[in-house]
Amino acid sequence: MQHTIHDTPIAKTIVRWMALFFFKMTGWKVQGRSPGISSYVIIAAPHTSNWDFIYTLCLAFILRIKPTIMMKDAYFFWPIGFFFRWLGALPIDRSKSNNVVARSIQAFKENSRLVMVVPPSGTRKKVIYWKTGFYHIANGASVPIVLGFLDYRRKVGGIGPLVNPTGSIETEMKTIRNFYADITGKYPQKMSDVLAISGLNRLP
């Protein structure tokens, strides 16, 4: 895995103080704690604004989590691309079928400690369906799904329950949907109307 700011103790400590200060100044609070396990997929939802990346990074530093965050590759131009990689971001080309799920599963197999952050909507624009990649990555790699969230209504961000995928995607997506039902993104009008799965019937 690439070397990131999380591998630099002094820089990591300084940035954590900055993240705590930023949360305090903006009136945000942290809920939950690091799961205390070495590898998992963490959902980043809802995703409706570029601010989500900033708050997600702050939460990672505050909770002492070393994340690999999936981001659109268009943001990785020089020199800012190097900075994003240093923060732990991973460029994803959404215009091609690069078998992201298979590559992500392989990354888990090759690394004993890996936290992969995936926004299930795939974009900050309004979508009807959540993408199922996060579920198939976790299921294929036999790692838990941790429910991360940013609730702009309450100004609370953090870590929710843990879901162990069994392959019963419809049942487990209902559990995930119920958790996010009362969580509001920065731009509610861009949130999915139904947390449903493309290719499956809408959940009741």
C-alpha positions in Angstrom: 0.0 0.0 0.0 1.1 3.6 -0.7 2.7 5.7 2.1 0.2 8.2 3.4 0.0 10.9 6.1 -1.3 8.3 8.5 2.2 6.6 8.3 3.8 9.9 9.5 3.3 10.1 13.3 4.1 13.8 13.8 2.0 15.0 10.8 -0.8 12.7 11.7 -0.9 14.1 15.3 -0.9 17.7 14.1 -3.6 17.1 11.5 -5.7 15.3 14.1 -5.6 18.4 16.3 -6.6 20.5 13.3 -9.5 18.1 12.6 -10.7 18.4 16.2 -10.5 22.2 16.1 -12.4 22.3 12.7 -15.2 20.1 14.1 -15.4 22.3 17.2 -15.4 25.6 15.2 -18.1 24.3 12.8 -20.3 22.9 15.6 -20.0 19.3 14.6 -19.8 16.3 17.0 -18.4 12.8 16.7 -20.5 9.7 17.4 -19.2 6.2 17.8 -15.7 4.9 17.7 -13.2 3.0 15.6 -14.5 -0.6 15.2 -11.2 -2.0 16.5 -10.7 -4.5 13.7 -8.0 -4.6 11.1 -10.0 -4.7 7.8 -13.4 -3.6 6.7 -15.4 -1.7 4.1 -16.9 1.5 5.4 -19.9 3.2 3.8 -19.6 6.9 3.3 -23.2 8.2 3.1 -25.1 10.2 2.3 -22.8 11.7 -0.4 -24.2 15.0 -1.8 -21.3 17.5 -1.5 -17.6 17.9 -1.9 -17.6 18.9 1.8 -18.2 15.2 2.6 -14.6 14.4 1.7 -13.4 17.0 4.2 -15.6 15.8 7.0 -14.8 12.2 6.3 -11.0 12.9 6.5 -11.5 14.8 9.7 -13.4 11.8 11.2 -10.7 9.4 10.1 -8.1 11.5 11.9 -10.2 12.0 15.0 -11.1 8.3 15.2 -7.6 7.3 14.3 -8.6 5.3 11.3 -6.3 4.9 8.3 -8.6 4.9 5.3 -8.3 4.2 1.6 -11.0 6.5 0.1 -12.4 5.9 -3.4 -12.5 9.2 -5.4 -13.3 10.1 -9.0 -10.0 10.0 -10.9 -10.7 13.4 -12.5 -9.6 15.0 -9.2 -6.1 13.5 -9.4 -4.4 16.1 -11.6 -0.9 17.4 -10.9 0.0 18.5 -8.3 -3.2 18.0 -6.2 -3.3 14.3 -7.1 -0.2 13.6 -5.1 -1.8 15.4 -2.1 -5.0 13.3 -2.4 -2.9 10.1 -2.5 -1.0 11.2 0.5 -4.3 11.7 2.4 -5.2 8.1 1.5 -7.4 8.7 -1.6 -7.6 6.1 -4.4 -8.5 7.2 -8.0 -11.4 5.4 -9.6 -12.2 5.7 -13.3 -16.0 5.6 -13.5 -16.0 5.8 -17.3 -14.6 2.3 -17.8 -15.3 -1.1 -16.4 -12.1 -1.6 -14.6 -13.4 -4.4 -12.4 -13.0 -2.3 -9.3 -14.7 -4.9 -7.1 -12.3 -7.7 -8.1 -9.3 -5.4 -7.6 -10.5 -4.3 -4.2 -11.1 -7.9 -3.1 -7.5 -8.7 -4.1 -6.2 -5.6 -2.2 -7.9 -7.0 1.0 -6.2 -10.4 0.3 -2.8 -8.8 -0.1 -3.1 -6.5 3.0 -3.8 -7.7 6.5 -4.9 -4.2 7.5 -7.1 -2.3 5.1 -10.0 0.1 5.6 -11.7 0.9 2.3 -14.1 3.9 2.3 -16.8 3.6 -0.5 -19.6 6.1 -1.2 -22.4 3.7 -2.3 -24.2 6.4 -4.4 -21.0 6.5 -6.5 -21.5 10.3 -7.0 -22.6 13.4 -5.1 -25.3 13.9 -7.7 -28.9 12.7 -7.2 -29.2 9.0 -8.0 -32.1 6.6 -7.6 -30.1 3.5 -6.8 -27.2 2.8 -4.6 -24.4 0.9 -6.3 -23.8 -2.5 -4.8 -20.0 -2.5 -5.2 -19.4 -1.9 -1.5 -21.4 -5.0 -0.6 -19.7 -7.3 -3.1 -16.3 -6.1 -2.1 -17.0 -6.8 1.6 -18.7 -10.1 0.8 -16.0 -11.3 -1.6 -13.2 -10.3 0.8 -15.0 -11.7 3.9 -14.8 -8.5 5.8 -17.5 -6.5 7.7 -19.3 -3.5 6.4 -19.2 -0.5 8.8 -21.8 2.1 8.5 -20.2 5.5 8.4 -22.3 8.6 8.2 -22.5 12.4 8.0 -25.8 13.9 9.3 -25.8 17.6 8.4 -29.1 18.2 10.1 -27.8 17.3 13.5 -24.1 18.1 12.6 -23.0 14.7 13.7 -20.7 12.4 11.9 -19.2 9.1 12.9 -19.5 5.3 13.0 -22.7 3.3 13.2 -23.3 -0.4 13.4 -21.4 -3.2 11.7 -22.9 -5.6 9.2 -21.4 -8.9 8.4 -22.3 -9.8 4.8 -23.6 -13.3 4.2 -24.6 -13.0 0.6 -28.2 -12.3 1.5 -28.0 -8.8 -0.1 -31.7 -8.0 0.0 -32.0 -8.7 3.8 -28.8 -6.9 4.7 -29.6 -3.9 2.5 -32.8 -3.5 4.5 -30.8 -3.3 7.7 -28.5 -0.7 6.1 -31.4 1.3 4.7 -33.1 1.5 8.1 -29.9 2.9 9.7 -29.6 5.7 7.1 -33.4 6.5 7.0 -33.1 9.5 9.4 -29.7 10.7 8.3 -29.6 13.9 6.1 -27.0 14.9 3.6 -25.8 18.5 3.0 -28.2 18.7 0.0 -31.2 16.5 0.8 -32.6 17.1 -2.7 -29.7 15.1 -4.1 -30.2 12.1 -1.8 -31.7 8.9 -3.2 -35.5 8.7 -2.8 -35.2 5.0 -2.0 -32.1 3.2 -0.8 -32.6 0.5 -3.3 -30.4 -1.7 -5.4 -30.0 -1.5 -9.1 -31.2 -4.7 -10.7 -33.3 -5.8 -7.7 -36.9 -4.9 -6.8 -37.2 -1.8 -4.6 -37.2 -2.7 -0.9 -40.5 -2.3 0.8 
